[in-house]
Amino acid sequence: MATCRTADKAEYAKLVRLNSSRIFAVCFAILGNAHDAEDIAQQTLLKGFTDIDELREPGQFGPWAAIIARNLCIDLIRRRKRSRDALNQPPNGQEPEYTKDYPELEAALRRLPEEHRLALMLYYFDGRSAKNIAQTLETSEAAVHTRLSRARKQLRRLLEPAGGT
């Protein structure tokens, strides 16, 4: 990590390999579109390389990069809102990749509040622990457990048949 601070590309490449799926998961959870998530993940990794001097704790690259990713995603959403693009409409009519197999799940995930959707995606799709998610989202572990519980309840309610079981 110390050599990363001197812009050692090989060391940074190791960090990228270790953290790229986490960064993509954060982006995908916020944006809900694989193409946009890939773009923002790449921007995150580039920004991480150029701003590595700002990292205070060398062992915390993953959570630091996830925060950068979250901020870049929020910036993208704000730019889209300013240009009157709908947040929930994918650009160019493209649907996220998982909608082909699970359109009901995709629609239900989009209806969840962002903080619940993000926690759920990181936990189930990226396989991260509640403690790790808490670090990334800069919140408590208890708050992550609460978000996961509420997200599961909301998702269950959204996916239940109209008649209920």
Secondary structure, 3 states (H helix, E strand, C coil): CCCHHHCCHHHHHHHHHHHHHHHHHHHHHHHCCHHHHHHHHHHHHHHHHHCHHHCCCHHHHHHHHHHHHHHHHHHHHHHHHHCCCCCCCCHHHCCCHHHHCCHHHHHHHHHCCHHHHHHHHHHHHCCCCHHHHHHHHCCCHHHHHHHHHHHHHHHHHHHCCCCCC
